[in-house]
Amino acid sequence: MIVAVPAEEKSLDSAICVSFGRAPIYCLYDTEKETSTFLDNKAAEAPGEAGIQAAQFLADQKIDSLITFSLGEDASKVLSAANIS
């Protein structure tokens, strides 16, 4: 299973970013391989709809689950449509 977490830095010790769509980094952790990958969130600088763009980006990465403090309604719809919990 691949779990995504919005992060402040490219480090496993990083704080979780409180903003899903504007998080600078996403940590993708593969629970089976016990490996992590850090991806820059290009949607963080978008003038609008950052959450929707970030959700689609993560869906394209084939994640299975997302851990975040909060999630906007439209971003939630994108993730739900991709069967991401």
C-alpha positions as CSV (number, residue, x, y, z in Angstrom):
1,M,0.0,0.0,0.0
2,I,1.2,3.5,-0.8
3,V,0.4,6.2,1.7
4,A,0.8,9.9,0.9
5,V,1.4,12.6,3.5
6,P,1.8,16.3,2.8
7,A,5.1,17.4,4.3
8,E,7.0,20.6,5.0
9,E,10.4,19.1,4.0
10,K,11.9,16.1,2.2
11,S,12.6,14.2,5.4
12,L,10.8,11.5,7.3
13,D,11.3,13.7,10.4
14,S,9.4,16.5,8.7
15,A,6.2,18.0,10.2
16,I,3.0,17.2,8.4
17,C,1.9,20.2,6.4
18,V,-1.5,21.6,7.6
19,S,-2.4,22.6,4.1
20,F,-3.1,19.7,1.7
21,G,-3.2,21.6,-1.6
22,R,-0.4,24.1,-0.7
23,A,2.0,21.6,0.9
24,P,5.4,22.0,-0.7
25,I,6.2,18.3,-0.6
26,Y,4.4,14.9,-0.5
27,C,6.0,11.9,1.1
28,L,4.9,8.7,-0.5
29,Y,5.5,5.7,1.8
30,D,5.3,2.1,0.5
31,T,4.3,0.0,3.4
32,E,5.2,-3.3,1.7
33,K,8.7,-2.2,0.5
34,E,9.2,0.1,3.5
35,T,10.5,2.8,1.2
36,S,9.7,6.5,0.9
37,T,9.7,8.9,-2.0
38,F,9.4,12.7,-1.8
39,L,7.7,14.6,-4.6
40,D,7.5,18.3,-5.1
41,N,3.9,19.7,-5.2
42,K,3.8,21.8,-8.3
43,A,0.2,22.8,-7.5
44,A,1.4,24.6,-4.3
45,E,2.1,27.7,-6.4
46,A,-1.1,27.6,-8.5
47,P,-3.2,30.7,-8.3
48,G,-6.4,28.6,-7.7
49,E,-7.7,25.1,-7.2
50,A,-4.4,23.9,-5.7
51,G,-6.2,21.1,-3.8
52,I,-7.9,19.8,-6.9
53,Q,-4.6,19.8,-8.8
54,A,-2.7,18.2,-5.9
55,A,-5.4,15.5,-5.5
56,Q,-5.1,14.6,-9.2
57,F,-1.3,14.6,-9.0
58,L,-1.5,12.1,-6.2
59,A,-4.1,10.0,-7.9
60,D,-1.8,9.8,-10.9
61,Q,0.9,8.5,-8.6
62,K,-1.4,5.5,-7.8
63,I,-1.5,6.1,-4.0
64,D,-3.9,4.0,-2.0
65,S,-4.4,6.3,1.0
66,L,-3.8,9.9,2.2
67,I,-3.1,11.1,5.7
68,T,-3.8,14.9,6.0
69,F,-5.2,17.3,8.6
70,S,-7.9,18.7,6.3
71,L,-9.1,18.3,2.7
72,G,-11.4,20.5,0.7
73,E,-14.6,19.2,-0.8
74,D,-13.4,19.3,-4.4
75,A,-10.1,17.6,-3.7
76,S,-12.0,15.0,-1.7
77,K,-14.2,14.3,-4.7
78,V,-11.1,13.7,-6.9
79,L,-9.6,11.3,-4.4
80,S,-12.9,9.5,-3.9
81,A,-13.3,9.0,-7.7
82,A,-9.9,7.4,-7.7
83,N,-10.8,5.1,-4.8
84,I,-8.2,6.7,-2.5
85,S,-9.1,6.6,1.2
